Amino acid sequence: MSTKMWGGRFGEGTGALMEAYSESVSYDRRMYRQDIAGSKAHARMLAKRGVLAGEEAERIVAGLDLVLEEIESGVFPWRQELEDVHMNIEQRLTELIGPLGGKLHTGRSRNDQVCLDFRLYVAESLEVWTKLLRELAGVFVDRAAEHQETLLPGCTHLQPAQPVSLAQHLLAYAWMLRRDCERAEDALKRVRVSPLGAAALAGTTYPLDPAMVARTVGFSHAFGNSMDAVSDRDFALESLFCASVIMAHLSRFCEEIILWANPRFGYVALPDAYATGSSIMPQKKNPDAAELMRGRVGRVYGSLMGLLTVLKGLPLTYNRDLQEDKEPFFDADDTVRASLRVMAGMLAELRFRPERMREALGQGFLNATELADYLAAKGVPFREAHHITGRAVAQAEALGIGLEQLTLEQLRVFSTAIDQDVFEALRYETAVARRNGPGGTGPQSVTNQMAELSRWLQRP
Ligand code: ARG
């Protein structure tokens, strides 16, 4: 005779190979707090609806608290043969409080139970991400505040394009992280829906109150359709998409740190705590933290693709394939949390080198747009101004100097509209200072952005 909880109809036990293949307790035990919280809510609801006596529910709840203590103090006897976290906890409850423990599962199935646990877990993760995203955005804003005057080449195609302030560059990431945070907050609305009461797939004959369970666990409402409730995992997909975008954003900045730390750029000096040396080349200081983060993006995208693939062919309702939802999420969750923390630490200590950025400004004709705009302001049609500027750039390039180093006579060869005031227009500081339109790199715009982001950071 099988000794499994579901073993009534089975003559023989599970083979060892199958047991190891099907168990999930090795990883889903992470959800023990959520499982216990869901079970307590379920027991109290059963009592409220008269399915259990009030005193029975209280003994079950007390027993679940004992189980919680055992788990947290490390003495809980986790057993692989009990398959998953749900059956491990229920079995232990029954050992501790006797046959009454067997009443906890009334009107419930592991199908709705596991989904509630997972939703609780995902919701907590999203909350942690939003907190860490705000913290990291705060570091970007702080570092931006230090560098409102620092200018560097802004690039398109990784080619020098126009001068920008380092503050503007850093704030770009703060805006990305703000959207990541808002995206996670929005996803939370769809994660915080309780599936409990859907039972195996069709609902139950017991007079349950799913809305009460939802309220007790802190969710906004209960499922609308039992078959949907036990079988969809779109809430996890959406959360993995949120995780993927977060990692994409972090990875872009990692790439910049890696480039900027290269001596050819030399825009940053890496904090020792986030770099490593080479075992053979004594001069090396490698940007390992940034590289690892850039590399770990693959795990998170992989988790999203993996779960999308698990779901695509599943007929309604629960299928055991769905057990494959948890590991990818846990892995992505660990990666996102650690990456956000490491990035906050690394950015806080990154040493920017304004003098190197300043040097780079002089290479690449970053003030060419200014000359074209200067001519246009003097009435030269922009297309012609663009052409004149191109010729001036070619001349300066041939001489190996910047546009601002051409003399007035040399410049006037290209257009007599050019006067002494051109040199003011060609200054990099002027180019930045004049871009004060909304969202631009000008100092007033940067100040406004910082104020707007700080207001967001202070909102609860
Ligand atoms: N460990 C299972 C999972 O993660 C729990 C649900 C099992 N349900 C079932 N009908 N076998 O999906």
Boltz pocket constraint, residues with backbone or C-beta under 6 A from the ligand:
constraints:
  - pocket:
      binder: B
      contacts: [[A, 24], [A, 84], [A, 110], [A, 111], [A, 114], [A, 318], [A, 319], [A, 320], [A, 322], [A, 323], [A, 324]]
      max_distance: 6.0
